[in-house]
């Protein structure tokens, strides 16, 4: 067995059935081994998409997914996807081919130092020098990616290492022991008692749920806890899905692009329980002032995230599901109904002062009607820009999933991520919502979608501009618009025709219901362009 064959055996041992990639000479030995294996390979049209498709797959499967690229530009094209996965804590295994070991450091054709280039946004990286190390390295990589705070791990494998024979019989390790990496975190019971005391003495407790809740599979646990003790919830963009939209304890997304009543709820609470969120600038513009006026409990599996943006009164390191399983067994008094009534009154009295053009489609109405009409367990994937903020603000969460990139904000994420999500769960209705700028960053993956019979639906929110940057230039630079006009290309109907994809066009709210029904009907891939006035703004 050579090194490349050993990689395949390791992936099979980890239960991997599908990899996403783009071949090249430096990774050709791996592809030869892949040819002789039962693993399915999805050929992408650009390496960044391999990472995004793997991300969508991992987020729905809740397990690490694998992407494969060649050396040099193939590997560097993947970097943005790795940074995106790292910011959103998505477990990926990235395997990159590398030039032969004896050529490393000599600036030969398609050599790039991937360990150095990715140092700041992977959990760990390996440069494999001995084929006998491959089973250990891959076992460790999956363990690192999927434990503690999840994230991507890079395995850089020179071509000669892929070709060399193993000296020992192949044996995939059963256990992992890495000096310096011990993610099995025991909950500090003294700190837990402080959390219990703080909750017990609070009159107006409020939970702020972030993406870490979903990553730890803790949605049901926290939901049950809140229902048992009548504690309301707000959430960050990445925490969308912890509570259904219409749950009586859900008070919306907080932050500069969230619901005003969610922000007012945070201001009224005397106890804020932050779980699985770092509360960066989009969520809390001035966290230092907020922390001085109430008790703050911060629960996170990553020690480095606790207190990064807001100093907590009571920090607690631990897995969200484990922590709230313990808290649910405590004997708290349920929060007084008057606190929920106060938040309901704030919600009712909050007036949305935004005004949208009536010339075309109202983006708020679009997202509301789309998500209402989608199947209960459907997957909604939002791209980046105004479409992301309209989606997060108006999406009606039921029992499905809402995917987006909240940490890095990577344009061109939604279509490949939706492909990955749909490949993981072919029976779930999957819709990508994307701007006309971001679409042009990933429309090459329509070929990947069609070749592999991945039947996703796509809505292009078109206003002819890079909308969010245009809005920023309007607000900050007296409408000095530069570099944001997209003009009239491409012709989206021709793009759809070129890929044999169904096409619809909607230019007014009056026709929106019928167009959405036609869009969602059946399982054929479909592109629907919704015309949005370029003057419409997020706030």
C-alpha positions as CSV (number, residue, x, y, z in Angstrom):
1,X,0.0,0.0,0.0
2,X,1.3,3.4,-0.9
3,X,0.6,6.7,0.9
4,X,-2.3,7.7,-1.4
5,X,-4.0,4.4,-0.9
6,X,-3.5,4.8,2.9
7,X,-5.3,8.1,2.7
8,X,-8.3,6.5,1.1
9,X,-8.4,3.7,3.7
10,X,-8.3,6.3,6.5
11,X,-11.2,8.2,5.0
12,X,-13.2,5.0,4.7
13,X,-12.4,4.2,8.3
14,X,-13.8,7.6,9.3
15,X,-17.1,6.8,7.5
16,X,-16.4,9.3,4.6
17,X,-18.4,8.4,1.5
18,X,-17.9,11.5,-0.6
19,X,-15.1,14.1,-1.2
20,X,-15.2,17.4,-3.0
21,X,-12.2,18.5,-5.0
22,X,-10.3,19.5,-8.1
23,X,-7.4,17.4,-9.3
24,X,-3.9,18.3,-10.4
25,X,-0.5,16.7,-10.8
26,X,0.6,17.1,-7.2
27,X,-2.5,15.3,-6.0
28,X,-2.7,12.8,-8.9
29,X,-1.6,9.8,-6.8
30,X,-4.5,10.3,-4.5
31,X,-6.9,10.5,-7.4
32,X,-5.5,7.2,-8.8
33,X,-6.2,5.6,-5.4
34,X,-9.7,7.3,-5.4
35,X,-10.4,5.8,-8.8
36,X,-10.0,2.3,-7.3
37,X,-12.1,3.1,-4.3
38,X,-15.9,3.2,-3.6
39,X,-15.7,6.9,-2.5
40,X,-17.7,9.3,-4.5
41,X,-15.9,12.4,-5.9
42,X,-17.7,15.7,-6.7
43,X,-15.7,17.7,-9.2
44,X,-16.1,21.5,-8.5
45,X,-15.3,24.2,-11.0
46,X,-13.1,26.2,-8.7
47,X,-11.3,25.1,-5.5
48,X,-12.8,27.6,-3.2
49,X,-16.2,26.0,-3.9
50,X,-14.8,22.6,-2.8
51,X,-14.4,24.1,0.7
52,X,-17.8,25.8,0.6
53,X,-19.6,22.6,-0.6
54,X,-17.8,20.7,2.1
55,X,-18.9,23.3,4.6
56,X,-22.6,23.0,3.6
57,X,-22.3,19.2,3.8
58,X,-20.6,19.3,7.2
59,X,-23.2,21.8,8.7
60,X,-26.1,19.5,7.7
61,X,-24.4,16.2,8.6
62,X,-22.9,17.7,11.7
63,X,-19.7,15.8,10.9
64,X,-16.4,16.7,9.3
65,X,-16.4,16.8,5.5
66,X,-13.4,16.5,3.2
67,X,-12.2,18.7,0.3
68,X,-9.2,17.9,-1.9
69,X,-7.0,20.2,-4.0
70,X,-3.7,20.2,-5.8
71,X,-0.6,22.3,-4.9
72,X,0.1,26.0,-5.7
73,X,-2.8,27.9,-7.0
74,X,-5.2,25.0,-6.4
75,X,-4.3,25.1,-2.7
76,X,-4.3,28.9,-2.5
77,X,-7.7,29.1,-4.1
78,X,-9.0,27.0,-1.2
79,X,-7.7,29.5,1.4
80,X,-10.8,31.7,1.5
81,X,-13.0,28.7,2.1
82,X,-10.8,27.6,5.0
83,X,-10.9,31.1,6.5
84,X,-14.7,31.1,6.2
85,X,-15.0,27.7,7.9
86,X,-12.6,28.8,10.6
87,X,-14.6,31.9,11.4
88,X,-17.9,29.9,11.5
89,X,-16.3,26.9,13.4
90,X,-17.1,24.4,10.7
91,X,-15.2,21.0,10.8
92,X,-13.4,20.4,7.5
93,X,-10.5,18.2,6.5
94,X,-8.6,19.9,3.7
95,X,-6.1,17.6,1.8
96,X,-3.7,19.5,-0.4
97,X,-1.2,18.0,-2.8
98,X,2.3,19.4,-2.5
99,X,5.5,19.3,-4.6
100,X,7.9,16.4,-3.9
101,X,9.7,16.6,-0.5
102,X,13.2,17.1,-2.1
103,X,11.9,20.2,-3.9
104,X,10.3,22.0,-0.9
105,X,11.7,25.5,-0.4
106,X,13.2,25.8,-3.9
107,X,10.3,27.8,-5.4
108,X,9.6,25.2,-8.0
109,X,6.5,25.1,-10.2
110,X,3.3,25.3,-8.2
111,X,4.9,25.3,-4.8
112,X,3.2,27.2,-2.1
113,X,3.8,27.1,1.7
114,X,0.3,26.1,2.7
115,X,1.1,25.6,6.4
116,X,2.5,29.1,6.6
117,X,-0.3,30.6,4.4
118,X,-3.1,29.2,6.5
119,X,-1.6,29.4,10.0
120,X,-4.1,32.0,11.3
121,X,-7.3,30.3,10.2
122,X,-7.0,26.6,10.6
123,X,-7.2,24.7,13.9
124,X,-4.0,22.8,12.9
125,X,-2.0,21.9,9.9
126,X,0.2,19.0,8.9
127,X,3.0,18.5,6.4
128,X,3.3,14.8,6.0
129,X,6.9,13.6,5.4
130,X,6.5,9.8,6.0
131,X,3.8,7.7,4.5
132,X,3.7,5.6,7.7
133,X,2.5,8.7,9.5
134,X,-0.6,9.0,7.4
135,X,-3.0,6.9,9.6
136,X,-2.0,8.8,12.7
137,X,-2.2,12.2,11.0
138,X,-5.6,11.7,9.5
139,X,-7.0,10.2,12.8
140,X,-5.7,13.3,14.6
141,X,-7.1,15.6,12.0
142,X,-10.6,14.3,12.3
143,X,-10.3,14.4,16.1
144,X,-9.1,18.0,16.1
145,X,-11.6,19.2,13.6
146,X,-14.6,17.7,15.4
147,X,-13.8,18.3,19.1
148,X,-13.7,21.4,21.3
149,X,-14.5,24.4,19.1
150,X,-14.8,22.8,15.7
151,X,-12.9,24.0,12.7
152,X,-10.8,23.2,9.6
153,X,-7.6,21.1,9.6
154,X,-5.2,21.1,6.7
155,X,-3.1,18.1,5.6
156,X,-0.4,19.0,3.1
157,X,1.0,15.8,1.4
158,X,4.0,15.9,-1.0
159,X,3.6,13.9,-4.1
160,X,6.5,11.6,-3.3
161,X,4.9,10.7,0.1
162,X,1.7,9.8,-1.7
163,X,3.7,7.4,-4.0
164,X,5.9,5.8,-1.4
165,X,5.1,2.4,0.1
166,X,4.3,2.1,3.8
167,X,7.0,0.2,5.7
168,X,4.5,-1.1,8.2
169,X,1.2,-2.9,7.8
170,X,-1.7,-0.5,7.5
171,X,-3.5,0.0,10.8
172,X,-5.9,2.9,11.5
173,X,-5.6,4.0,15.1
174,X,-8.5,3.5,17.5
175,X,-7.6,6.3,19.9
176,X,-5.9,9.7,19.8
177,X,-3.5,11.2,22.2
178,X,-2.1,14.6,21.3
179,X,0.1,16.3,23.8
180,X,-1.1,19.8,24.4
181,X,-4.6,19.2,22.9
182,X,-7.0,18.0,25.5
183,X,-10.5,19.3,24.5
184,X,-12.5,17.1,27.0
185,X,-13.5,20.0,29.2
186,X,-14.8,19.1,32.6
187,X,-17.3,21.7,33.8
188,X,-16.0,23.7,36.8
189,X,-18.7,22.9,39.3
190,X,-17.8,26.0,41.4
191,X,-18.5,28.2,38.4
192,X,-21.6,26.2,37.6
193,X,-22.9,26.9,41.1
194,X,-22.3,30.7,40.5
195,X,-24.4,30.4,37.2
196,X,-27.2,28.6,39.1
197,X,-27.1,31.3,41.8
198,X,-27.2,34.1,39.2
199,X,-30.2,32.6,37.4
200,X,-32.0,31.9,40.7
201,X,-31.7,35.5,41.8
202,X,-32.6,37.1,38.4
203,X,-35.9,38.8,37.8
204,X,-35.4,39.4,34.1
205,X,-33.1,36.7,32.7
206,X,-32.4,36.5,29.0
207,X,-30.5,34.0,26.9
208,X,-28.4,35.1,23.9
209,X,-27.8,32.1,21.7
210,X,-25.1,32.0,19.1
211,X,-23.9,29.5,16.5
212,X,-22.1,27.4,19.1
213,X,-25.5,26.2,20.3
214,X,-26.2,24.6,16.9
215,X,-22.6,23.3,16.5
216,X,-23.0,21.5,19.8
217,X,-26.4,20.1,18.8
218,X,-27.9,21.9,21.8
219,X,-31.0,23.4,20.2
220,X,-33.5,21.1,21.8
221,X,-31.7,21.2,25.2
222,X,-31.8,24.9,25.4
223,X,-35.3,25.1,24.1
224,X,-36.5,22.7,26.7
225,X,-34.6,24.6,29.4
226,X,-36.3,27.9,28.3
227,X,-39.7,26.4,28.2
228,X,-39.3,24.8,31.6
229,X,-38.2,28.0,33.3
230,X,-40.0,30.5,31.1
231,X,-36.8,32.3,30.0
232,X,-36.8,34.3,26.8
233,X,-34.2,34.1,24.0
234,X,-32.6,36.4,21.5
235,X,-30.0,35.1,19.1
236,X,-27.1,36.2,16.8
237,X,-27.3,35.7,13.1
238,X,-25.4,32.3,13.4
239,X,-27.8,31.3,16.2
240,X,-30.8,31.4,13.9
241,X,-32.7,28.2,14.4
242,X,-32.2,27.7,18.2
243,X,-35.9,28.7,18.5
244,X,-38.6,28.7,15.8
245,X,-39.5,32.2,14.6
246,X,-43.0,32.1,16.1
247,X,-42.1,30.5,19.5
248,X,-43.5,32.6,22.3
249,X,-40.1,32.8,23.9
250,X,-38.2,33.9,20.8
251,X,-37.6,37.6,20.7
252,X,-35.5,37.8,17.5
253,X,-32.0,38.5,16.3
254,X,-30.1,41.2,18.1
255,X,-27.5,43.5,16.7
256,X,-27.1,46.4,14.3
257,X,-29.0,44.5,11.6
258,X,-31.4,42.7,13.9
259,X,-34.7,43.5,15.5
260,X,-34.9,46.7,17.5
261,X,-37.1,44.9,20.1
262,X,-34.3,42.2,20.5
263,X,-31.8,44.9,21.3
264,X,-34.3,46.5,23.7
265,X,-34.8,43.2,25.4
266,X,-31.0,43.0,26.1
267,X,-31.2,46.5,27.5
268,X,-34.0,45.6,29.9
269,X,-32.6,42.3,31.2
270,X,-30.9,42.1,34.6
271,X,-29.2,38.8,33.6
272,X,-27.8,38.1,30.2
273,X,-26.7,34.5,29.5
274,X,-24.5,34.4,26.5
275,X,-24.0,30.9,25.1
276,X,-22.0,29.9,22.0
277,X,-21.5,33.5,20.8
278,X,-18.6,35.9,20.9
279,X,-20.9,39.0,20.5
280,X,-18.7,40.8,17.9
281,X,-19.4,44.3,16.6
282,X,-22.5,43.3,14.5
283,X,-24.2,42.0,17.6
284,X,-23.2,44.5,20.3
285,X,-21.7,47.7,19.0
286,X,-20.5,48.8,22.5
287,X,-20.3,45.6,24.7
288,X,-18.3,47.2,27.4
289,X,-21.1,49.6,28.4
290,X,-23.6,46.7,28.4
291,X,-21.5,44.6,30.7
292,X,-21.5,47.2,33.4
293,X,-25.3,47.4,33.8
294,X,-26.2,43.7,34.4
295,X,-24.9,40.4,35.4
296,X,-23.4,38.6,32.4
297,X,-22.9,34.8,32.2
298,X,-20.7,33.7,29.3
299,X,-20.8,30.0,28.4
300,X,-18.6,28.7,25.6
301,X,-16.5,25.6,24.8
302,X,-13.6,27.8,23.7
303,X,-11.8,29.6,26.6
304,X,-10.5,32.2,24.2
305,X,-13.9,33.4,23.2
306,X,-15.1,34.1,26.8
307,X,-14.7,37.8,27.5
308,X,-13.2,38.5,24.1
309,X,-15.7,41.3,23.5
310,X,-17.6,41.6,26.7
311,X,-16.3,41.0,30.2
312,X,-18.6,38.4,31.9
313,X,-19.5,38.5,35.6
314,X,-19.5,34.7,35.5
315,X,-17.5,32.8,32.9
316,X,-18.1,29.1,32.3
317,X,-16.2,26.9,29.9
318,X,-18.2,23.9,28.7
319,X,-20.2,22.3,26.0
320,X,-23.6,24.0,25.6
321,X,-25.6,20.8,25.5
322,X,-23.9,19.4,28.6
323,X,-24.2,22.6,30.6
324,X,-27.9,23.1,29.9
325,X,-28.7,19.5,30.5
326,X,-27.3,20.0,34.1
327,X,-29.0,23.4,34.5
328,X,-32.4,21.9,33.4
329,X,-32.2,19.6,36.5
330,X,-31.8,22.5,38.9
331,X,-34.7,23.8,41.0
332,X,-35.1,27.3,39.7
333,X,-38.3,29.3,40.0
334,X,-39.7,30.0,36.6
335,X,-39.2,33.6,35.4
336,X,-42.2,35.7,36.1
337,X,-44.7,36.0,33.3
338,X,-44.6,39.8,33.7
339,X,-41.1,39.8,32.2
340,X,-42.4,38.0,29.1
341,X,-45.4,40.3,28.9
342,X,-43.0,43.3,29.1
343,X,-41.0,42.0,26.1
344,X,-44.2,41.3,24.2
345,X,-45.3,44.9,24.7
346,X,-41.9,46.1,23.5
347,X,-42.3,43.9,20.5
348,X,-45.8,45.2,19.7
349,X,-44.9,48.8,20.2
350,X,-41.7,48.7,18.0
351,X,-42.5,50.4,14.7
352,X,-40.5,49.5,11.6
353,X,-39.7,52.8,10.1
354,X,-38.1,51.4,7.0
355,X,-39.6,52.5,3.7
356,X,-39.2,50.4,0.5
357,X,-39.9,51.2,-3.0
358,X,-43.2,50.0,-4.4
359,X,-41.8,49.9,-8.0
360,X,-40.4,46.4,-7.7
361,X,-40.3,43.5,-5.2
362,X,-40.1,44.4,-1.5
363,X,-37.1,42.3,-0.2
364,X,-38.7,41.9,3.3
365,X,-41.9,40.6,1.7
366,X,-39.9,38.3,-0.6
367,X,-38.1,36.6,2.3
368,X,-41.2,36.3,4.5
369,X,-43.3,34.8,1.8
370,X,-40.6,32.5,0.5
371,X,-39.8,31.1,3.9
372,X,-43.5,30.7,4.8
373,X,-44.1,28.7,1.6
374,X,-41.0,26.5,2.0
375,X,-41.4,23.1,3.5
376,X,-41.1,23.0,7.3
377,X,-37.8,21.2,7.3
378,X,-36.3,23.0,4.3
379,X,-32.7,24.4,4.2
380,X,-32.4,28.1,3.5
381,X,-28.9,29.3,2.5
382,X,-28.2,33.1,2.5
383,X,-25.3,34.7,0.8
384,X,-23.6,37.9,1.9
385,X,-24.6,41.5,1.4
386,X,-28.1,43.1,1.7
387,X,-29.7,39.8,0.8
388,X,-28.1,38.2,3.9
389,X,-29.4,40.9,6.2
390,X,-32.9,40.9,4.7
391,X,-32.8,37.1,5.0
392,X,-31.7,37.0,8.6
393,X,-34.2,39.7,9.5
394,X,-37.3,38.2,7.9
395,X,-36.7,34.5,7.6
396,X,-39.5,32.5,9.3
397,X,-37.7,29.7,11.0
398,X,-39.8,26.5,11.4
399,X,-38.0,23.1,11.7
400,X,-35.4,23.6,9.0
401,X,-31.9,25.1,8.9
402,X,-30.7,28.6,8.1
403,X,-27.1,28.6,6.8
404,X,-24.9,31.6,6.1
405,X,-21.4,32.8,6.8
406,X,-21.6,35.2,9.6
407,X,-18.0,35.3,10.7
408,X,-16.1,36.0,7.5
409,X,-18.9,37.2,5.3
410,X,-17.7,35.5,2.1
411,X,-19.6,36.4,-1.1
412,X,-20.3,33.5,-3.4
413,X,-20.9,31.1,-0.4
414,X,-24.5,30.3,-0.8
415,X,-24.7,28.2,-4.0
416,X,-21.8,25.9,-3.3
417,X,-22.9,25.6,0.4
418,X,-26.5,24.8,-0.8
419,X,-25.1,22.1,-3.1
420,X,-23.3,20.5,-0.2
421,X,-26.4,20.7,2.0
422,X,-28.5,19.1,-0.7
423,X,-26.0,16.4,-1.4
424,X,-26.1,15.5,2.3
425,X,-29.9,15.5,2.5
426,X,-31.3,15.0,-1.1
427,X,-34.9,14.8,0.2
428,X,-34.8,18.3,1.9
429,X,-36.0,21.3,-0.1
430,X,-32.9,23.6,-0.4
431,X,-33.0,27.2,-1.5
432,X,-30.1,29.6,-2.0
433,X,-30.8,33.4,-1.8
434,X,-28.1,35.5,-3.4
435,X,-27.4,38.9,-4.7
436,X,-26.5,39.6,-8.4
437,X,-23.0,40.5,-7.4
438,X,-22.3,37.3,-5.3
439,X,-24.0,35.1,-8.0
440,X,-21.2,36.1,-10.4
441,X,-18.6,34.8,-7.9
442,X,-20.0,31.3,-7.9
443,X,-22.2,30.8,-11.0
444,X,-19.6,28.4,-12.4
445,X,-20.8,25.8,-9.8
446,X,-24.1,25.6,-11.7
447,X,-22.2,23.0,-13.8
448,X,-21.3,21.1,-10.6
449,X,-25.0,21.2,-9.7
450,X,-26.3,19.9,-13.0
451,X,-23.7,17.2,-13.6
452,X,-24.4,15.7,-10.2
453,X,-28.2,16.2,-10.4
454,X,-28.3,18.4,-7.3
455,X,-31.7,20.0,-7.5
456,X,-31.5,23.3,-5.5
457,X,-33.5,26.4,-6.0
458,X,-31.9,29.8,-6.4
459,X,-33.3,33.3,-5.9
460,X,-31.2,36.2,-7.3
461,X,-32.0,39.5,-5.6
462,X,-31.1,41.9,-8.4
463,X,-30.6,45.6,-8.0
464,X,-27.8,46.1,-10.4
465,X,-25.3,47.1,-7.7
466,X,-23.1,45.7,-5.0
467,X,-25.9,46.8,-2.7
468,X,-24.4,46.8,0.8
469,X,-21.3,48.7,-0.3
470,X,-23.5,51.1,-2.2
471,X,-25.5,51.6,0.9
472,X,-22.4,52.2,3.0
473,X,-21.2,54.8,0.4
474,X,-24.6,56.5,0.6
475,X,-24.5,56.7,4.4
476,X,-20.8,57.5,4.9
477,X,-19.6,59.2,1.7
478,X,-22.5,61.4,0.6
479,X,-23.6,58.9,-2.1
480,X,-20.2,59.0,-3.8
481,X,-20.8,55.7,-5.7
482,X,-17.7,54.1,-7.1
483,X,-16.9,50.5,-8.0
484,X,-20.4,49.3,-7.2
485,X,-22.4,49.4,-10.5
486,X,-23.0,45.9,-12.0
487,X,-24.8,47.3,-15.1
488,X,-27.0,44.9,-17.1
489,X,-24.9,41.8,-17.3
490,X,-25.1,38.9,-17.3
491,X,-28.4,38.0,-18.9
492,X,-29.6,35.6,-16.2
493,X,-32.2,34.0,-18.4
494,X,-29.4,33.0,-20.9
495,X,-27.3,31.7,-18.0
496,X,-30.2,29.5,-16.9
497,X,-30.7,28.3,-20.5
498,X,-27.0,27.5,-20.9
499,X,-27.2,25.2,-17.9
500,X,-30.7,23.7,-18.7
501,X,-32.1,25.3,-15.5
502,X,-35.7,26.6,-15.2
503,X,-36.0,30.4,-15.1
504,X,-38.5,32.8,-13.6
505,X,-38.6,36.5,-13.3
506,X,-40.5,38.6,-10.8
507,X,-40.7,42.4,-10.8
508,X,-43.5,43.3,-8.4
509,X,-45.1,42.2,-5.2
510,X,-48.4,41.6,-7.0
511,X,-47.0,38.6,-8.9
512,X,-44.8,37.4,-6.0
513,X,-47.2,34.7,-4.6
514,X,-47.8,33.0,-7.9
515,X,-44.1,33.2,-8.9
516,X,-42.9,31.7,-5.6
517,X,-45.5,28.9,-5.9
518,X,-44.2,28.1,-9.4
519,X,-40.6,28.4,-8.2
520,X,-41.0,26.0,-5.3
521,X,-43.2,23.5,-7.3
522,X,-41.5,20.2,-8.2
523,X,-37.8,19.4,-7.7
524,X,-36.3,20.8,-10.9
525,X,-33.4,23.3,-10.4
526,X,-34.7,26.8,-10.9
527,X,-33.3,30.3,-11.0
528,X,-35.7,33.1,-10.1
529,X,-34.6,36.7,-10.5
530,X,-36.4,39.2,-8.2
531,X,-36.0,42.8,-9.2
532,X,-35.2,45.1,-6.2
533,X,-35.0,48.8,-6.3
534,X,-31.4,49.9,-5.9
535,X,-32.6,52.6,-3.4
536,X,-33.9,50.0,-1.0
537,X,-31.7,49.8,2.1
538,X,-31.3,47.4,4.9
539,X,-32.3,49.9,7.6
